[in-house]
Amino acid sequence: MRDAGRLAAAIDVLTEIETRHRPVRLALKSWGDSARYAGAKDRAFVSGLALDVLRRRRSLAWRMGEDAPRAVALAAIRFLWDWPLERVAEAAGEEPHGVGPLTDAERATLERPRSLADASDAVRGDYPDWLDASMARAFGDMRAPEGAALAERAPVDLRVNLLKSDPERTLKALTSLNAEPTDVLATALRMPALDASARSGAVETIPQFSKGWFEVQDLGSQIAATCAGEVKGKQVLDLCAGGGGKTLALAGAMGNTGQIYAYDSDARRLADTIRRGDRAGVRNLQVRSPANPDPLKGLEGKMDVVFIDAPCSGAGSWRRHPDTKWRLTPETLERRMADQDSVLDSGAAFVKPGGRMVYVTCSVLPEEDEDRVTAFLARTEGFVLSPATDDPKLARYLTSEGYLRLSPRTSGTDGFFVAVLEKPR
């Protein structure tokens, strides 16, 4: 495909997302199914442009003075991808696959866009107006830069599985993908974000992936798992295990000692936990499925660590899932908050005296973070708030209350929140 066809396809995808309110993943799949002629580079272009538009939709629309899919797509290739104006004009006007010649107004705006200096924090930070108060609570005057960082493209982070390999050997196996060590965790590697239209190297094709040497996992998620503390030989319950990312991180830290239990209210998600655990060489994992009667019976009051990766809005992962910030509503946020209260109350019953409960969200919104912990402590006796980590490298990310807050701007990770609640003996 030429530039004209690729641009037109991206605009079609964006139009479907807007008019039919479809998640970007489904809209891209629908286009891909109908465009069998499109090659891998074509698909990377269309996907990359659609996602970049969704990341920066408000600021792009502000600069153009219009928010239609055509306008923001033209703005993205001009201002984010740095295409010369004549290349933009050629792609738009090429027949028969172009989207139509640039108008005089479009050409003028693409040459001299509206400045963001006069835009609101929500526009400069590329998030909905109704979230501005929450972002202000979390980040104060830095909410626009924090929002802008959440609109950047994300790198690919990997976690070395110490049950099967070590950082040095794994790094050598990933030479072709330009992986690099991080300065925060010895077991964390990073592949930098590529240009938006470029194909990323598929880590799953590396033979060592199928051997279980490493897992794809954001650095923030890896850091959150370390907040469980020393877990070797301990009894650990991952109460919202999902696909098992943090379960496997905890299991790796346990070194196949003690016992880790994985539970999720959706039994279908646990299938991935089982499959990935087998590949990783985990031998101390018990999966407790909700399909069985009373699946957590016998664990009450016996856990050294209850790890809660709570259901949340996902506001911390907008870099990877940019359409979710535009689909989030106040009603959805209220439901997530109720879910978080429920899972905290449930988790408390499994912590033994001297144990801890680790509450984690992939969110930057205080309503899902500090507010939920405060509410839990107000209605629950027997728990005290402790610093989320004692790792000197992570101390800079602790708030004055002892919470851990990560964000793309401050830590180069997805947005995460961690609270550690201890149950004194």
Contacts in CASP RR format, 6 or more apart in sequence:
PFRMAT RR
TARGET T0000
AUTHOR 0000-0000-0000
METHOD contacts of the structure
MODEL  1
MRDAGRLAAAIDVLTEIETRHRPVRLALKSWGDSARYAGAKDRAFVSGLA
LDVLRRRRSLAWRMGEDAPRAVALAAIRFLWDWPLERVAEAAGEEPHGVG
PLTDAERATLERPRSLADASDAVRGDYPDWLDASMARAFGDMRAPEGAAL
AERAPVDLRVNLLKSDPERTLKALTSLNAEPTDVLATALRMPALDASARS
GAVETIPQFSKGWFEVQDLGSQIAATCAGEVKGKQVLDLCAGGGGKTLAL
AGAMGNTGQIYAYDSDARRLADTIRRGDRAGVRNLQVRSPANPDPLKGLE
GKMDVVFIDAPCSGAGSWRRHPDTKWRLTPETLERRMADQDSVLDSGAAF
VKPGGRMVYVTCSVLPEEDEDRVTAFLARTEGFVLSPATDDPKLARYLTS
EGYLRLSPRTSGTDGFFVAVLEKPR
1 9 0 8 1.000
1 37 0 8 1.000
1 38 0 8 1.000
1 39 0 8 1.000
1 42 0 8 1.000
1 45 0 8 1.000
1 97 0 8 1.000
2 91 0 8 1.000
2 94 0 8 1.000
2 97 0 8 1.000
3 87 0 8 1.000
3 90 0 8 1.000
3 91 0 8 1.000
3 94 0 8 1.000
4 90 0 8 1.000
4 91 0 8 1.000
4 92 0 8 1.000
4 93 0 8 1.000
4 94 0 8 1.000
4 97 0 8 1.000
4 98 0 8 1.000
4 99 0 8 1.000
5 91 0 8 1.000
5 97 0 8 1.000
5 98 0 8 1.000
6 42 0 8 1.000
6 45 0 8 1.000
6 46 0 8 1.000
6 49 0 8 1.000
6 91 0 8 1.000
7 49 0 8 1.000
7 73 0 8 1.000
7 77 0 8 1.000
7 91 0 8 1.000
7 92 0 8 1.000
7 98 0 8 1.000
7 99 0 8 1.000
8 97 0 8 1.000
8 98 0 8 1.000
8 99 0 8 1.000
9 31 0 8 1.000
9 35 0 8 1.000
9 38 0 8 1.000
9 42 0 8 1.000
9 46 0 8 1.000
10 45 0 8 1.000
10 46 0 8 1.000
10 48 0 8 1.000
10 49 0 8 1.000
10 50 0 8 1.000
10 53 0 8 1.000
10 73 0 8 1.000
11 69 0 8 1.000
11 70 0 8 1.000
11 73 0 8 1.000
11 99 0 8 1.000
12 31 0 8 1.000
13 24 0 8 1.000
13 27 0 8 1.000
13 28 0 8 1.000
13 31 0 8 1.000
13 46 0 8 1.000
13 50 0 8 1.000
14 50 0 8 1.000
14 53 0 8 1.000
14 54 0 8 1.000
14 69 0 8 1.000
14 72 0 8 1.000
14 73 0 8 1.000
15 69 0 8 1.000
16 22 0 8 1.000
16 27 0 8 1.000
16 30 0 8 1.000
16 31 0 8 1.000
17 23 0 8 1.000
17 24 0 8 1.000
17 27 0 8 1.000
17 50 0 8 1.000
17 54 0 8 1.000
17 323 0 8 1.000
18 69 0 8 1.000
20 27 0 8 1.000
21 327 0 8 1.000
22 30 0 8 1.000
23 323 0 8 1.000
23 327 0 8 1.000
24 50 0 8 1.000
24 51 0 8 1.000
24 54 0 8 1.000
24 322 0 8 1.000
24 323 0 8 1.000
27 50 0 8 1.000
28 46 0 8 1.000
28 47 0 8 1.000
28 50 0 8 1.000
31 46 0 8 1.000
32 38 0 8 1.000
32 43 0 8 1.000
35 42 0 8 1.000
38 46 0 8 1.000
40 199 0 8 1.000
41 197 0 8 1.000
41 199 0 8 1.000
44 197 0 8 1.000
44 198 0 8 1.000
44 199 0 8 1.000
44 200 0 8 1.000
45 197 0 8 1.000
48 196 0 8 1.000
48 197 0 8 1.000
49 73 0 8 1.000
49 76 0 8 1.000
49 77 0 8 1.000
49 81 0 8 1.000
49 196 0 8 1.000
49 197 0 8 1.000
51 153 0 8 1.000
51 196 0 8 1.000
51 322 0 8 1.000
52 76 0 8 1.000
52 80 0 8 1.000
52 81 0 8 1.000
52 153 0 8 1.000
52 196 0 8 1.000
53 60 0 8 1.000
53 69 0 8 1.000
53 72 0 8 1.000
53 73 0 8 1.000
53 76 0 8 1.000
54 322 0 8 1.000
54 323 0 8 1.000
54 326 0 8 1.000
55 126 0 8 1.000
55 151 0 8 1.000
55 152 0 8 1.000
55 153 0 8 1.000
55 318 0 8 1.000
55 319 0 8 1.000
55 322 0 8 1.000
56 72 0 8 1.000
56 76 0 8 1.000
56 80 0 8 1.000
56 126 0 8 1.000
56 151 0 8 1.000
57 67 0 8 1.000
57 72 0 8 1.000
57 126 0 8 1.000
57 326 0 8 1.000
58 122 0 8 1.000
58 123 0 8 1.000
58 125 0 8 1.000
58 126 0 8 1.000
58 127 0 8 1.000
59 116 0 8 1.000
59 119 0 8 1.000
59 123 0 8 1.000
59 124 0 8 1.000
59 125 0 8 1.000
59 126 0 8 1.000
59 148 0 8 1.000
59 151 0 8 1.000
60 71 0 8 1.000
60 72 0 8 1.000
60 75 0 8 1.000
60 76 0 8 1.000
60 79 0 8 1.000
60 80 0 8 1.000
61 67 0 8 1.000
61 71 0 8 1.000
61 72 0 8 1.000
61 75 0 8 1.000
62 114 0 8 1.000
62 116 0 8 1.000
62 119 0 8 1.000
62 123 0 8 1.000
63 75 0 8 1.000
63 79 0 8 1.000
63 109 0 8 1.000
63 113 0 8 1.000
63 114 0 8 1.000
63 115 0 8 1.000
63 116 0 8 1.000
64 71 0 8 1.000
64 72 0 8 1.000
64 74 0 8 1.000
64 75 0 8 1.000
64 106 0 8 1.000
64 109 0 8 1.000
64 113 0 8 1.000
64 114 0 8 1.000
65 71 0 8 1.000
65 109 0 8 1.000
65 114 0 8 1.000
70 99 0 8 1.000
71 106 0 8 1.000
74 88 0 8 1.000
74 92 0 8 1.000
74 102 0 8 1.000
74 106 0 8 1.000
74 110 0 8 1.000
75 110 0 8 1.000
75 113 0 8 1.000
77 83 0 8 1.000
77 88 0 8 1.000
77 91 0 8 1.000
78 85 0 8 1.000
78 88 0 8 1.000
78 110 0 8 1.000
79 113 0 8 1.000
80 196 0 8 1.000
81 195 0 8 1.000
81 196 0 8 1.000
81 197 0 8 1.000
83 91 0 8 1.000
85 107 0 8 1.000
85 110 0 8 1.000
85 111 0 8 1.000
88 102 0 8 1.000
88 110 0 8 1.000
89 101 0 8 1.000
89 102 0 8 1.000
89 107 0 8 1.000
91 98 0 8 1.000
92 98 0 8 1.000
92 99 0 8 1.000
92 100 0 8 1.000
92 101 0 8 1.000
92 102 0 8 1.000
93 99 0 8 1.000
93 100 0 8 1.000
93 101 0 8 1.000
93 102 0 8 1.000
102 110 0 8 1.000
116 123 0 8 1.000
116 124 0 8 1.000
120 129 0 8 1.000
120 132 0 8 1.000
121 132 0 8 1.000
121 135 0 8 1.000
121 136 0 8 1.000
121 143 0 8 1.000
121 144 0 8 1.000
122 128 0 8 1.000
122 129 0 8 1.000
122 131 0 8 1.000
122 132 0 8 1.000
122 135 0 8 1.000
122 144 0 8 1.000
124 144 0 8 1.000
124 148 0 8 1.000
125 143 0 8 1.000
125 144 0 8 1.000
125 145 0 8 1.000
125 146 0 8 1.000
125 147 0 8 1.000
125 148 0 8 1.000
125 150 0 8 1.000
125 151 0 8 1.000
126 147 0 8 1.000
126 148 0 8 1.000
126 150 0 8 1.000
126 151 0 8 1.000
126 325 0 8 1.000
127 135 0 8 1.000
127 147 0 8 1.000
127 150 0 8 1.000
127 318 0 8 1.000
127 325 0 8 1.000
128 325 0 8 1.000
128 326 0 8 1.000
128 328 0 8 1.000
130 330 0 8 1.000
131 315 0 8 1.000
131 325 0 8 1.000
131 328 0 8 1.000
131 365 0 8 1.000
132 143 0 8 1.000
134 365 0 8 1.000
134 366 0 8 1.000
134 367 0 8 1.000
135 143 0 8 1.000
135 146 0 8 1.000
135 147 0 8 1.000
135 364 0 8 1.000
135 365 0 8 1.000
136 143 0 8 1.000
137 366 0 8 1.000
138 146 0 8 1.000
138 364 0 8 1.000
138 365 0 8 1.000
138 366 0 8 1.000
138 369 0 8 1.000
138 405 0 8 1.000
139 146 0 8 1.000
139 364 0 8 1.000
139 407 0 8 1.000
142 409 0 8 1.000
145 409 0 8 1.000
146 364 0 8 1.000
146 407 0 8 1.000
146 408 0 8 1.000
146 409 0 8 1.000
147 318 0 8 1.000
147 409 0 8 1.000
148 409 0 8 1.000
149 407 0 8 1.000
149 408 0 8 1.000
149 409 0 8 1.000
149 412 0 8 1.000
150 315 0 8 1.000
150 316 0 8 1.000
150 318 0 8 1.000
150 319 0 8 1.000
150 364 0 8 1.000
150 407 0 8 1.000
150 408 0 8 1.000
150 415 0 8 1.000
151 318 0 8 1.000
151 319 0 8 1.000
151 322 0 8 1.000
152 193 0 8 1.000
152 319 0 8 1.000
152 408 0 8 1.000
153 193 0 8 1.000
153 194 0 8 1.000
153 196 0 8 1.000
153 319 0 8 1.000
154 193 0 8 1.000
154 218 0 8 1.000
154 319 0 8 1.000
154 320 0 8 1.000
154 408 0 8 1.000
154 414 0 8 1.000
155 190 0 8 1.000
155 191 0 8 1.000
155 192 0 8 1.000
155 193 0 8 1.000
156 190 0 8 1.000
156 191 0 8 1.000
156 193 0 8 1.000
156 200 0 8 1.000
156 203 0 8 1.000
156 216 0 8 1.000
157 182 0 8 1.000
157 188 0 8 1.000
157 189 0 8 1.000
157 190 0 8 1.000
157 191 0 8 1.000
157 216 0 8 1.000
157 217 0 8 1.000
157 218 0 8 1.000
157 219 0 8 1.000
157 220 0 8 1.000
157 222 0 8 1.000
157 413 0 8 1.000
158 170 0 8 1.000
158 174 0 8 1.000
158 179 0 8 1.000
158 188 0 8 1.000
158 189 0 8 1.000
158 190 0 8 1.000
158 191 0 8 1.000
158 203 0 8 1.000
158 214 0 8 1.000
158 215 0 8 1.000
158 216 0 8 1.000
158 217 0 8 1.000
159 187 0 8 1.000
159 188 0 8 1.000
159 189 0 8 1.000
159 214 0 8 1.000
159 215 0 8 1.000
159 216 0 8 1.000
159 217 0 8 1.000
159 222 0 8 1.000
159 248 0 8 1.000
159 249 0 8 1.000
160 166 0 8 1.000
160 167 0 8 1.000
160 170 0 8 1.000
160 187 0 8 1.000
160 188 0 8 1.000
160 189 0 8 1.000
160 213 0 8 1.000
160 214 0 8 1.000
161 212 0 8 1.000
161 213 0 8 1.000
161 214 0 8 1.000
161 215 0 8 1.000
161 248 0 8 1.000
161 252 0 8 1.000
161 280 0 8 1.000
161 281 0 8 1.000
162 187 0 8 1.000
162 252 0 8 1.000
162 253 0 8 1.000
162 255 0 8 1.000
163 251 0 8 1.000
163 252 0 8 1.000
163 255 0 8 1.000
163 256 0 8 1.000
163 280 0 8 1.000
163 281 0 8 1.000
163 282 0 8 1.000
164 211 0 8 1.000
164 212 0 8 1.000
164 213 0 8 1.000
164 280 0 8 1.000
164 281 0 8 1.000
165 208 0 8 1.000
165 212 0 8 1.000
165 213 0 8 1.000
165 214 0 8 1.000
167 181 0 8 1.000
167 186 0 8 1.000
167 187 0 8 1.000
167 189 0 8 1.000
169 213 0 8 1.000
170 189 0 8 1.000
170 208 0 8 1.000
170 213 0 8 1.000
170 214 0 8 1.000
171 179 0 8 1.000
171 180 0 8 1.000
171 181 0 8 1.000
171 189 0 8 1.000
173 206 0 8 1.000
173 207 0 8 1.000
173 208 0 8 1.000
173 213 0 8 1.000
174 189 0 8 1.000
174 191 0 8 1.000
174 203 0 8 1.000
174 206 0 8 1.000
174 208 0 8 1.000
174 214 0 8 1.000
176 206 0 8 1.000
177 191 0 8 1.000
177 201 0 8 1.000
177 203 0 8 1.000
177 206 0 8 1.000
178 191 0 8 1.000
178 192 0 8 1.000
179 189 0 8 1.000
179 190 0 8 1.000
179 191 0 8 1.000
180 189 0 8 1.000
180 190 0 8 1.000
180 191 0 8 1.000
180 192 0 8 1.000
181 188 0 8 1.000
181 189 0 8 1.000
181 190 0 8 1.000
182 188 0 8 1.000
182 189 0 8 1.000
182 190 0 8 1.000
182 219 0 8 1.000
183 393 0 8 1.000
184 219 0 8 1.000
184 223 0 8 1.000
184 393 0 8 1.000
184 394 0 8 1.000
184 411 0 8 1.000
185 219 0 8 1.000
185 222 0 8 1.000
185 223 0 8 1.000
185 226 0 8 1.000
187 222 0 8 1.000
188 219 0 8 1.000
188 222 0 8 1.000
189 214 0 8 1.000
190 219 0 8 1.000
191 200 0 8 1.000
191 201 0 8 1.000
191 203 0 8 1.000
194 200 0 8 1.000
203 209 0 8 1.000
203 214 0 8 1.000
203 216 0 8 1.000
204 210 0 8 1.000
208 214 0 8 1.000
210 279 0 8 1.000
211 279 0 8 1.000
212 279 0 8 1.000
212 280 0 8 1.000
212 281 0 8 1.000
215 245 0 8 1.000
215 248 0 8 1.000
215 249 0 8 1.000
215 276 0 8 1.000
215 280 0 8 1.000
217 245 0 8 1.000
217 249 0 8 1.000
218 317 0 8 1.000
218 413 0 8 1.000
218 414 0 8 1.000
219 411 0 8 1.000
219 412 0 8 1.000
219 413 0 8 1.000
220 406 0 8 1.000
220 411 0 8 1.000
220 413 0 8 1.000
220 414 0 8 1.000
220 415 0 8 1.000
220 416 0 8 1.000
221 245 0 8 1.000
221 246 0 8 1.000
221 249 0 8 1.000
221 362 0 8 1.000
221 413 0 8 1.000
221 414 0 8 1.000
221 416 0 8 1.000
222 249 0 8 1.000
223 389 0 8 1.000
223 394 0 8 1.000
223 404 0 8 1.000
223 406 0 8 1.000
223 411 0 8 1.000
223 413 0 8 1.000
223 416 0 8 1.000
223 418 0 8 1.000
224 246 0 8 1.000
224 309 0 8 1.000
224 358 0 8 1.000
224 360 0 8 1.000
224 404 0 8 1.000
224 406 0 8 1.000
224 416 0 8 1.000
224 418 0 8 1.000
225 246 0 8 1.000
225 249 0 8 1.000
225 250 0 8 1.000
225 253 0 8 1.000
225 307 0 8 1.000
226 253 0 8 1.000
226 389 0 8 1.000
226 391 0 8 1.000
226 394 0 8 1.000
227 358 0 8 1.000
227 360 0 8 1.000
227 388 0 8 1.000
227 389 0 8 1.000
227 404 0 8 1.000
227 418 0 8 1.000
227 420 0 8 1.000
228 236 0 8 1.000
228 250 0 8 1.000
228 253 0 8 1.000
228 305 0 8 1.000
228 307 0 8 1.000
228 356 0 8 1.000
228 358 0 8 1.000
229 305 0 8 1.000
229 356 0 8 1.000
231 250 0 8 1.000
231 253 0 8 1.000
231 254 0 8 1.000
231 304 0 8 1.000
231 305 0 8 1.000
232 253 0 8 1.000
232 254 0 8 1.000
232 255 0 8 1.000
232 257 0 8 1.000
232 258 0 8 1.000
233 254 0 8 1.000
233 257 0 8 1.000
233 258 0 8 1.000
234 254 0 8 1.000
234 258 0 8 1.000
234 304 0 8 1.000
234 305 0 8 1.000
235 258 0 8 1.000
235 259 0 8 1.000
235 261 0 8 1.000
235 302 0 8 1.000
235 303 0 8 1.000
235 304 0 8 1.000
235 305 0 8 1.000
235 352 0 8 1.000
236 250 0 8 1.000
236 254 0 8 1.000
236 258 0 8 1.000
236 259 0 8 1.000
236 260 0 8 1.000
236 261 0 8 1.000
236 303 0 8 1.000
236 304 0 8 1.000
236 305 0 8 1.000
236 306 0 8 1.000
236 307 0 8 1.000
237 260 0 8 1.000
237 261 0 8 1.000
237 263 0 8 1.000
237 296 0 8 1.000
237 299 0 8 1.000
237 303 0 8 1.000
237 305 0 8 1.000
237 306 0 8 1.000
237 307 0 8 1.000
237 347 0 8 1.000
237 350 0 8 1.000
238 244 0 8 1.000
238 246 0 8 1.000
238 247 0 8 1.000
238 250 0 8 1.000
238 260 0 8 1.000
238 261 0 8 1.000
238 262 0 8 1.000
238 263 0 8 1.000
238 307 0 8 1.000
238 309 0 8 1.000
239 263 0 8 1.000
239 306 0 8 1.000
239 307 0 8 1.000
239 308 0 8 1.000
239 343 0 8 1.000
239 346 0 8 1.000
239 347 0 8 1.000
239 350 0 8 1.000
240 263 0 8 1.000
240 264 0 8 1.000
240 265 0 8 1.000
240 308 0 8 1.000
240 309 0 8 1.000
240 310 0 8 1.000
240 311 0 8 1.000
240 343 0 8 1.000
241 247 0 8 1.000
241 262 0 8 1.000
241 263 0 8 1.000
241 264 0 8 1.000
241 269 0 8 1.000
241 270 0 8 1.000
241 273 0 8 1.000
241 287 0 8 1.000
241 309 0 8 1.000
242 262 0 8 1.000
242 264 0 8 1.000
242 266 0 8 1.000
242 269 0 8 1.000
242 270 0 8 1.000
242 272 0 8 1.000
242 273 0 8 1.000
242 309 0 8 1.000
243 264 0 8 1.000
243 269 0 8 1.000
243 270 0 8 1.000
243 272 0 8 1.000
243 273 0 8 1.000
243 276 0 8 1.000
244 262 0 8 1.000
244 272 0 8 1.000
244 273 0 8 1.000
244 276 0 8 1.000
244 277 0 8 1.000
245 273 0 8 1.000
245 276 0 8 1.000
246 307 0 8 1.000
246 309 0 8 1.000
246 360 0 8 1.000
247 260 0 8 1.000
247 262 0 8 1.000
247 273 0 8 1.000
247 277 0 8 1.000
247 285 0 8 1.000
248 273 0 8 1.000
248 276 0 8 1.000
248 277 0 8 1.000
248 280 0 8 1.000
248 282 0 8 1.000
250 260 0 8 1.000
250 305 0 8 1.000
250 307 0 8 1.000
251 260 0 8 1.000
251 277 0 8 1.000
251 280 0 8 1.000
251 282 0 8 1.000
251 284 0 8 1.000
251 285 0 8 1.000
252 280 0 8 1.000
252 282 0 8 1.000
254 260 0 8 1.000
254 284 0 8 1.000
255 284 0 8 1.000
256 281 0 8 1.000
256 282 0 8 1.000
256 283 0 8 1.000
256 284 0 8 1.000
257 284 0 8 1.000
258 284 0 8 1.000
259 284 0 8 1.000
259 286 0 8 1.000
260 282 0 8 1.000
260 284 0 8 1.000
260 285 0 8 1.000
260 286 0 8 1.000
261 285 0 8 1.000
261 286 0 8 1.000
261 287 0 8 1.000
261 288 0 8 1.000
261 296 0 8 1.000
261 299 0 8 1.000
261 303 0 8 1.000
262 270 0 8 1.000
262 273 0 8 1.000
262 285 0 8 1.000
262 286 0 8 1.000
262 287 0 8 1.000
262 288 0 8 1.000
263 270 0 8 1.000
263 287 0 8 1.000
263 288 0 8 1.000
263 289 0 8 1.000
263 290 0 8 1.000
263 295 0 8 1.000
263 296 0 8 1.000
264 270 0 8 1.000
264 273 0 8 1.000
264 290 0 8 1.000
265 290 0 8 1.000
266 290 0 8 1.000
267 289 0 8 1.000
267 290 0 8 1.000
267 291 0 8 1.000
270 287 0 8 1.000
270 289 0 8 1.000
273 285 0 8 1.000
273 287 0 8 1.000
274 287 0 8 1.000
277 285 0 8 1.000
288 295 0 8 1.000
288 296 0 8 1.000
289 295 0 8 1.000
296 350 0 8 1.000
299 350 0 8 1.000
300 349 0 8 1.000
300 350 0 8 1.000
301 349 0 8 1.000
301 350 0 8 1.000
301 351 0 8 1.000
301 352 0 8 1.000
302 350 0 8 1.000
302 352 0 8 1.000
303 350 0 8 1.000
303 351 0 8 1.000
303 352 0 8 1.000
303 355 0 8 1.000
304 352 0 8 1.000
304 354 0 8 1.000
304 355 0 8 1.000
304 356 0 8 1.000
305 355 0 8 1.000
305 356 0 8 1.000
305 357 0 8 1.000
305 358 0 8 1.000
306 347 0 8 1.000
306 348 0 8 1.000
306 350 0 8 1.000
306 351 0 8 1.000
306 356 0 8 1.000
306 357 0 8 1.000
306 358 0 8 1.000
307 358 0 8 1.000
307 360 0 8 1.000
308 343 0 8 1.000
308 344 0 8 1.000
308 347 0 8 1.000
308 357 0 8 1.000
308 358 0 8 1.000
308 359 0 8 1.000
308 360 0 8 1.000
309 360 0 8 1.000
309 361 0 8 1.000
309 362 0 8 1.000
310 339 0 8 1.000
310 340 0 8 1.000
310 343 0 8 1.000
310 344 0 8 1.000
310 359 0 8 1.000
310 360 0 8 1.000
310 361 0 8 1.000
310 368 0 8 1.000
310 372 0 8 1.000
311 336 0 8 1.000
311 339 0 8 1.000
311 340 0 8 1.000
311 343 0 8 1.000
312 336 0 8 1.000
312 340 0 8 1.000
312 361 0 8 1.000
312 362 0 8 1.000
312 363 0 8 1.000
312 368 0 8 1.000
313 324 0 8 1.000
313 328 0 8 1.000
313 332 0 8 1.000
313 333 0 8 1.000
313 336 0 8 1.000
313 363 0 8 1.000
313 365 0 8 1.000
313 368 0 8 1.000
314 321 0 8 1.000
314 324 0 8 1.000
314 361 0 8 1.000
314 362 0 8 1.000
314 363 0 8 1.000
315 324 0 8 1.000
315 325 0 8 1.000
315 328 0 8 1.000
315 362 0 8 1.000
315 363 0 8 1.000
315 364 0 8 1.000
315 365 0 8 1.000
315 368 0 8 1.000
315 415 0 8 1.000
316 362 0 8 1.000
316 363 0 8 1.000
316 364 0 8 1.000
316 407 0 8 1.000
316 414 0 8 1.000
316 415 0 8 1.000
316 416 0 8 1.000
317 324 0 8 1.000
317 362 0 8 1.000
317 414 0 8 1.000
317 415 0 8 1.000
318 324 0 8 1.000
318 325 0 8 1.000
319 408 0 8 1.000
319 414 0 8 1.000
320 414 0 8 1.000
333 365 0 8 1.000
333 367 0 8 1.000
333 368 0 8 1.000
336 368 0 8 1.000
337 367 0 8 1.000
337 368 0 8 1.000
337 371 0 8 1.000
337 372 0 8 1.000
340 361 0 8 1.000
340 368 0 8 1.000
340 372 0 8 1.000
341 372 0 8 1.000
341 375 0 8 1.000
341 376 0 8 1.000
344 357 0 8 1.000
344 359 0 8 1.000
344 372 0 8 1.000
344 373 0 8 1.000
344 376 0 8 1.000
344 380 0 8 1.000
345 376 0 8 1.000
345 380 0 8 1.000
347 357 0 8 1.000
348 357 0 8 1.000
348 376 0 8 1.000
348 380 0 8 1.000
348 383 0 8 1.000
348 423 0 8 1.000
351 357 0 8 1.000
351 383 0 8 1.000
351 423 0 8 1.000
352 423 0 8 1.000
353 423 0 8 1.000
353 424 0 8 1.000
353 425 0 8 1.000
354 422 0 8 1.000
354 423 0 8 1.000
354 424 0 8 1.000
354 425 0 8 1.000
355 422 0 8 1.000
355 423 0 8 1.000
356 386 0 8 1.000
356 420 0 8 1.000
356 421 0 8 1.000
356 422 0 8 1.000
356 423 0 8 1.000
357 383 0 8 1.000
357 420 0 8 1.000
357 421 0 8 1.000
357 422 0 8 1.000
357 423 0 8 1.000
358 418 0 8 1.000
358 419 0 8 1.000
358 420 0 8 1.000
358 421 0 8 1.000
359 372 0 8 1.000
359 373 0 8 1.000
359 418 0 8 1.000
359 419 0 8 1.000
359 420 0 8 1.000
359 421 0 8 1.000
360 416 0 8 1.000
360 417 0 8 1.000
360 418 0 8 1.000
361 368 0 8 1.000
361 369 0 8 1.000
361 416 0 8 1.000
361 417 0 8 1.000
362 414 0 8 1.000
362 415 0 8 1.000
362 416 0 8 1.000
363 369 0 8 1.000
363 415 0 8 1.000
363 417 0 8 1.000
364 405 0 8 1.000
364 407 0 8 1.000
364 415 0 8 1.000
364 417 0 8 1.000
368 417 0 8 1.000
369 403 0 8 1.000
369 405 0 8 1.000
369 417 0 8 1.000
369 419 0 8 1.000
370 401 0 8 1.000
370 403 0 8 1.000
370 417 0 8 1.000
370 419 0 8 1.000
373 385 0 8 1.000
373 403 0 8 1.000
373 419 0 8 1.000
373 421 0 8 1.000
376 383 0 8 1.000
376 421 0 8 1.000
377 383 0 8 1.000
377 385 0 8 1.000
377 421 0 8 1.000
382 423 0 8 1.000
382 424 0 8 1.000
383 421 0 8 1.000
383 422 0 8 1.000
383 423 0 8 1.000
384 421 0 8 1.000
384 422 0 8 1.000
384 424 0 8 1.000
385 401 0 8 1.000
385 402 0 8 1.000
385 419 0 8 1.000
385 420 0 8 1.000
385 421 0 8 1.000
385 422 0 8 1.000
386 402 0 8 1.000
386 420 0 8 1.000
386 421 0 8 1.000
386 422 0 8 1.000
387 398 0 8 1.000
387 402 0 8 1.000
387 420 0 8 1.000
388 398 0 8 1.000
388 402 0 8 1.000
388 403 0 8 1.000
388 404 0 8 1.000
388 418 0 8 1.000
388 419 0 8 1.000
388 420 0 8 1.000
389 395 0 8 1.000
389 398 0 8 1.000
389 404 0 8 1.000
389 418 0 8 1.000
389 420 0 8 1.000
394 404 0 8 1.000
397 404 0 8 1.000
397 405 0 8 1.000
397 406 0 8 1.000
397 410 0 8 1.000
397 411 0 8 1.000
398 404 0 8 1.000
398 405 0 8 1.000
399 405 0 8 1.000
402 419 0 8 1.000
403 417 0 8 1.000
403 418 0 8 1.000
403 419 0 8 1.000
404 416 0 8 1.000
404 417 0 8 1.000
404 418 0 8 1.000
404 419 0 8 1.000
405 415 0 8 1.000
405 416 0 8 1.000
405 417 0 8 1.000
406 412 0 8 1.000
406 413 0 8 1.000
406 414 0 8 1.000
406 415 0 8 1.000
406 416 0 8 1.000
406 417 0 8 1.000
407 413 0 8 1.000
407 415 0 8 1.000
408 414 0 8 1.000
408 415 0 8 1.000
END
